[in-house]
Amino acid sequence: MCDLFPACAGGDEFVMICSDIEEDRLREMVSRLRILADNADDVSFALGTVWESGSYDVRRLMQQADENMYRDKDAFYRRHPEKERRKRER
C-alpha cells in the first residue's frame, strides 16, 4: 500500500507521487495500467515512471519521468502508427 499524491502538471499531464512503495510494486501497478489500456479501444496514454529511495531532488525526478514518458509515447506510436496524431516535421 502507498500514499498517493496526485497533481496536474499542466495540460493533459499528471504527476502521481506514491510514497512508501517498493520498486517491484510500482512496476506491477504500471503493468496493470498498461494491460487495462491495451484492452480498451478508446484509451491510450503514455507513462513516465521513476523510482527513487532515500533523499532525492523532486525536479530531477520529474524531468526524468517526463523524458521516460516521451520515450513511452514514441514506442506506442511505433507499435500503433495508425493512431499517430502528432504532427511530424517532414
Backbone as ProteinMPNN parsed JSONL, in Angstrom:
{"seq_chain_A": "MCDLFPACAGGDEFVMICSDIEEDRLREMVSRLRILADNADDVSFALGTVWESGSYDVRRLMQQADENMYRDKDAFYRRHPEKERRKRER", "coords_chain_A": {"N_chain_A": [[0.844, -1.179, 0.0], [0.436, 2.289, -0.654], [0.84, 5.816, -0.069], [-0.887, 8.08, -2.012], [-0.337, 10.931, -4.008], [-1.803, 12.836, -6.088], [-1.412, 15.175, -8.819], [-2.023, 17.836, -11.088], [0.05, 18.451, -13.765], [0.059, 20.156, -15.822], [-1.755, 21.034, -18.709], [-2.617, 18.099, -20.282], [-1.189, 16.451, -18.673], [-0.23, 14.593, -15.843], [0.945, 14.158, -12.511], [1.867, 11.651, -10.307], [2.663, 11.05, -7.143], [3.922, 8.594, -5.178], [4.399, 7.573, -2.116], [6.411, 5.523, 0.04], [6.62, 3.013, -1.359], [7.604, 0.004, -2.843], [9.975, -0.753, -5.428], [9.321, -2.965, -7.071], [6.563, -3.154, -6.652], [5.682, -0.754, -7.792], [6.343, -1.257, -10.491], [4.581, -3.366, -10.942], [2.082, -2.069, -10.678], [2.215, -0.276, -12.842], [2.349, -2.09, -14.955], [-0.188, -3.27, -14.742], [-1.803, -1.055, -15.368], [-1.066, -0.679, -18.047], [-1.997, -3.062, -19.21], [-4.772, -2.77, -18.829], [-5.21, -0.501, -20.459], [-4.405, -1.496, -22.961], [-6.457, -3.231, -23.488], [-8.597, -1.674, -24.072], [-10.291, 0.039, -26.557], [-10.63, 2.775, -26.862], [-8.861, 4.156, -25.275], [-5.77, 5.559, -24.588], [-2.511, 6.191, -23.437], [0.542, 7.641, -22.289], [3.184, 6.612, -20.188], [5.438, 7.769, -17.795], [7.692, 6.751, -15.653], [9.494, 6.809, -12.575], [11.573, 5.619, -10.036], [12.768, 6.083, -6.786], [14.838, 5.896, -3.934], [15.545, 6.931, -0.566], [17.074, 10.166, -0.094], [16.163, 12.718, -2.449], [15.9, 14.723, -5.45], [13.17, 16.387, -6.332], [12.544, 17.838, -8.671], [14.465, 16.885, -10.499], [13.673, 14.208, -10.63], [11.097, 14.501, -11.708], [11.753, 15.546, -14.213], [13.161, 13.385, -15.282], [11.11, 11.449, -15.292], [9.402, 12.68, -17.111], [10.953, 12.595, -19.47], [11.065, 9.813, -19.758], [8.364, 9.348, -20.206], [7.99, 10.499, -22.748], [9.604, 8.786, -24.264], [8.119, 6.463, -23.93], [5.767, 7.219, -25.217], [6.688, 7.549, -27.862], [7.403, 4.887, -28.397], [4.882, 3.691, -28.283], [3.609, 4.835, -30.559], [5.234, 3.768, -32.535], [4.504, 1.114, -32.371], [1.816, 1.343, -32.973], [1.18, 2.836, -35.532], [-1.048, 3.748, -36.863], [-2.515, 5.201, -35.087], [-1.266, 7.558, -34.729], [-1.258, 10.917, -34.002], [0.182, 13.13, -33.718], [1.814, 15.963, -35.101], [4.286, 15.758, -37.49], [7.54, 16.828, -38.414], [8.447, 17.175, -41.727]], "CA_chain_A": [[0.0, 0.0, 0.0], [1.215, 3.518, -0.67], [0.105, 7.069, -0.022], [-0.869, 8.686, -3.337], [-0.465, 12.373, -4.064], [-1.957, 13.22, -7.498], [-1.372, 16.6, -9.131], [-1.994, 18.193, -12.507], [1.348, 19.064, -14.076], [-0.153, 21.091, -16.92], [-2.418, 20.442, -19.87], [-3.146, 16.756, -20.048], [-0.158, 15.687, -17.968], [-0.46, 14.476, -14.409], [2.013, 13.577, -11.707], [1.388, 10.869, -9.171], [3.748, 10.726, -6.223], [3.5, 7.484, -4.337], [5.436, 7.364, -1.104], [6.457, 4.218, 0.724], [6.311, 1.93, -2.291], [8.778, -0.723, -3.33], [10.117, -0.659, -6.885], [8.555, -4.052, -7.695], [5.136, -2.803, -6.58], [5.469, 0.271, -8.806], [6.348, -1.931, -11.794], [3.334, -4.131, -11.03], [0.992, -1.116, -10.912], [2.363, 0.214, -14.216], [1.981, -3.201, -15.821], [-1.652, -3.397, -14.706], [-2.354, 0.065, -16.138], [-0.842, -0.948, -19.474], [-2.917, -4.132, -19.613], [-6.104, -2.169, -18.927], [-5.253, 0.366, -21.637], [-4.299, -2.329, -24.161], [-7.73, -3.906, -23.696], [-9.628, -0.67, -24.337], [-10.079, 0.637, -27.879], [-10.728, 4.231, -26.847], [-7.985, 4.703, -24.249], [-4.326, 5.432, -24.78], [-1.751, 7.15, -22.654], [1.961, 7.331, -22.118], [3.607, 6.636, -18.788], [6.841, 8.01, -17.489], [7.848, 6.452, -14.235], [10.832, 6.803, -11.984], [11.552, 5.192, -8.64], [13.954, 6.527, -6.069], [14.784, 5.713, -2.486], [16.411, 7.858, 0.141], [16.853, 11.575, -0.431], [16.068, 12.922, -3.897], [15.549, 16.034, -5.978], [11.884, 16.203, -6.998], [12.602, 18.379, -10.041], [15.235, 15.947, -11.323], [12.832, 13.027, -10.845], [10.018, 14.865, -12.639], [12.351, 15.652, -15.543], [13.446, 12.022, -15.729], [9.824, 10.816, -15.591], [8.911, 13.304, -18.342], [11.728, 12.004, -20.566], [10.601, 8.427, -19.895], [7.029, 9.392, -20.793], [8.122, 10.732, -24.186], [10.095, 7.532, -24.852], [6.972, 5.553, -23.939], [4.861, 7.701, -26.266], [7.298, 7.199, -29.151], [7.29, 3.431, -28.556], [3.472, 3.41, -28.576], [3.326, 5.175, -31.946], [5.915, 2.808, -33.4], [3.688, -0.106, -32.358], [0.484, 1.654, -33.495], [1.307, 4.033, -36.373], [-2.38, 4.192, -37.288], [-3.063, 6.081, -34.058], [-0.408, 8.748, -34.671], [-1.984, 12.178, -34.163], [1.134, 14.233, -33.59], [2.32, 16.492, -36.357], [5.716, 15.499, -37.645], [8.278, 17.635, -39.38], [8.802, 16.372, -42.905]], "C_chain_A": [[0.888, 1.241, 0.0], [0.294, 4.718, -0.554], [0.246, 7.735, -1.384], [-1.111, 10.184, -3.231], [-0.567, 12.787, -5.534], [-1.914, 14.738, -7.664], [-1.376, 16.784, -10.636], [-0.685, 18.926, -12.762], [1.227, 20.063, -15.21], [-0.783, 20.393, -18.101], [-3.022, 19.102, -19.529], [-2.107, 15.854, -19.378], [-0.399, 15.74, -16.465], [0.733, 13.815, -13.743], [1.358, 12.825, -10.562], [2.604, 10.519, -8.327], [3.217, 9.678, -5.264], [4.62, 7.191, -3.345], [5.335, 5.97, -0.505], [6.034, 3.067, -0.176], [7.63, 1.276, -2.718], [8.805, -0.664, -4.852], [9.312, -1.744, -7.599], [7.063, -3.75, -7.714], [4.81, -1.731, -7.607], [5.413, -0.366, -10.189], [5.059, -2.726, -12.005], [2.146, -3.209, -11.331], [1.031, -0.589, -12.345], [1.948, -0.872, -15.204], [0.463, -3.372, -15.876], [-2.328, -2.277, -15.49], [-2.214, -0.181, -17.636], [-1.789, -2.032, -19.99], [-4.329, -3.578, -19.768], [-6.229, -1.312, -20.18], [-5.204, -0.448, -22.924], [-5.608, -3.026, -24.487], [-8.887, -2.947, -23.924], [-9.313, 0.014, -25.666], [-9.991, 2.165, -27.832], [-9.843, 4.888, -25.789], [-6.526, 4.496, -24.656], [-3.658, 6.517, -23.955], [-0.304, 6.702, -22.603], [2.287, 7.46, -20.637], [5.095, 6.92, -18.698], [7.026, 7.803, -16.004], [9.314, 6.545, -13.828], [10.661, 6.428, -10.523], [12.859, 5.593, -7.988], [13.763, 6.225, -4.593], [15.744, 6.688, -1.832], [16.1, 9.298, -0.22], [16.896, 11.745, -1.946], [15.694, 14.36, -4.205], [14.276, 15.861, -6.81], [11.92, 16.711, -8.437], [13.36, 17.435, -10.976], [14.395, 14.702, -11.624], [11.698, 13.32, -11.819], [10.558, 14.987, -14.058], [12.632, 14.262, -16.11], [12.15, 11.288, -16.1], [9.246, 11.371, -16.895], [9.644, 12.74, -19.56], [11.291, 10.56, -20.817], [9.216, 8.367, -20.532], [7.108, 9.612, -22.304], [8.697, 9.515, -24.901], [8.962, 6.512, -24.963], [5.996, 5.936, -25.054], [5.4, 7.348, -27.65], [7.177, 5.697, -29.421], [5.851, 3.037, -28.896], [3.172, 3.679, -30.05], [4.098, 4.302, -32.933], [5.124, 1.5, -33.487], [2.334, 0.109, -33.024], [0.536, 2.908, -34.378], [-0.04, 4.578, -36.833], [-3.016, 5.16, -36.288], [-2.276, 7.378, -33.91], [-1.239, 9.993, -34.952], [-1.059, 13.374, -34.098], [1.563, 14.685, -34.982], [3.818, 16.253, -36.394], [6.31, 16.449, -38.675], [8.679, 16.733, -40.533], [9.717, 17.14, -43.801]], "O_chain_A": [[1.969, 1.236, 0.589], [-0.885, 4.646, -0.898], [1.361, 7.936, -1.865], [-1.965, 10.644, -2.473], [0.452, 13.06, -6.169], [-2.321, 15.486, -6.775], [-0.8, 15.981, -11.371], [-0.351, 19.89, -12.073], [2.196, 20.751, -15.531], [-0.389, 19.282, -18.456], [-3.833, 18.981, -18.61], [-2.157, 14.631, -19.514], [-0.726, 16.784, -15.901], [1.436, 13.01, -14.354], [0.416, 13.31, -9.934], [3.475, 9.768, -8.767], [2.184, 9.868, -4.623], [5.655, 6.63, -3.704], [4.283, 5.332, -0.551], [5.193, 2.249, 0.197], [8.637, 1.955, -2.922], [7.758, -0.538, -5.488], [8.687, -1.473, -8.624], [6.377, -4.059, -8.689], [3.755, -1.793, -8.238], [4.525, -0.046, -10.979], [4.514, -2.757, -13.108], [1.298, -3.546, -12.156], [-0.011, -0.469, -12.989], [1.263, -0.587, -16.186], [-0.1, -3.596, -16.948], [-3.309, -2.513, -16.194], [-3.142, 0.082, -18.401], [-2.319, -1.919, -21.096], [-5.009, -3.89, -20.745], [-7.235, -1.383, -20.885], [-5.899, -0.116, -23.885], [-5.849, -3.378, -25.641], [-10.041, -3.372, -23.965], [-8.204, 0.506, -25.873], [-9.342, 2.773, -28.683], [-10.053, 6.051, -25.442], [-6.116, 3.393, -25.018], [-4.185, 7.619, -23.802], [0.02, 5.539, -22.843], [1.737, 8.306, -19.932], [5.897, 6.363, -19.448], [6.559, 8.604, -15.194], [10.226, 6.381, -14.638], [9.722, 6.866, -9.859], [13.93, 5.454, -8.58], [12.649, 6.293, -4.073], [16.653, 7.207, -2.48], [14.975, 9.612, -0.61], [17.587, 10.999, -2.641], [15.236, 15.106, -3.34], [14.313, 15.251, -7.879], [11.373, 16.064, -9.33], [12.942, 17.214, -12.113], [14.407, 14.202, -12.749], [11.371, 12.484, -12.662], [9.893, 14.575, -15.008], [12.368, 14.0, -17.284], [12.103, 10.585, -17.11], [8.669, 10.627, -17.689], [9.014, 12.44, -20.574], [11.164, 10.139, -21.966], [8.921, 7.454, -21.303], [6.371, 8.979, -23.059], [8.314, 9.238, -26.038], [8.856, 5.791, -25.956], [5.466, 5.069, -25.748], [4.647, 6.897, -28.513], [6.884, 5.287, -30.544], [5.632, 2.143, -29.713], [2.553, 2.851, -30.719], [3.649, 4.116, -34.064], [5.078, 0.86, -34.537], [1.761, -0.828, -33.578], [-0.016, 3.942, -34.001], [-0.149, 5.76, -37.158], [-3.966, 5.864, -36.631], [-2.594, 8.203, -33.054], [-1.852, 10.111, -36.013], [-1.465, 14.499, -34.386], [1.66, 13.885, -35.912], [4.524, 16.525, -35.423], [5.671, 16.817, -39.661], [9.198, 15.638, -40.316], [10.127, 16.634, -44.845]]}, "name": "protein", "num_of_chains": 1, "seq": "MCDLFPACAGGDEFVMICSDIEEDRLREMVSRLRILADNADDVSFALGTVWESGSYDVRRLMQQADENMYRDKDAFYRRHPEKERRKRER"}
